């Protein structure tokens, strides 16, 4: 017959076995899955062109490749400029075929020959947006100008000109004619030749 001491030992062993059983665990496999996505990004095309006759368009994207405007005196006047006379020249702008966004055009500065050797300080200018089909002359150069300058090397009063892209990728945008009016003051100096260059910048609207 087991003594009480032996029973305590057996119970202790059984208790120890139970404790070992508690430490047993089952490990389950982890499941995972992934999804991926990619995108392709193509930039639109954008190109501004100009024309001195509304027919032949080209890029004039630097001062060195500027289009030469053909200024004319009003009917009845011949020869070169004289004090208080005005001359006029048209310049057409449009977005080239393949351009994918409309744009806003602004006059973006002007440069002219130095006043010490030219009439740049004695010539002012105004630039007007004309209605389709209008002729650039004294009758049409009215209203709110796109830009003005009290001398050929100054610019004030800038107004935005909206340009539309072509209906398809092979169509150019609608052309807009700008009319330049240059006016001599009363003290225009004789025999001097003066060159001026205007810059226009178009910014896409999309």
Buried (B, 14 or more C-beta within 10 A) or exposed (E): EEEEEEEEEEEEEEEEEEEEEEEEEEEEEEEEEEEEEEEEEEEEBBBBBBBBEEEEBEEBEEEEEBBEBEBEBEEEEEEEBEEEBBBBBBBBBBBBBBBBBBBEBBBBBBEBBEBEEBBBBBBBBBBBBBEEEBEBBEEBBEEEBBBBBEBBBBBEEBBEBEBBBBEEEEBBBBBBBBBBBBBBBEEBEEEEEBEBBBBBEBBBEE
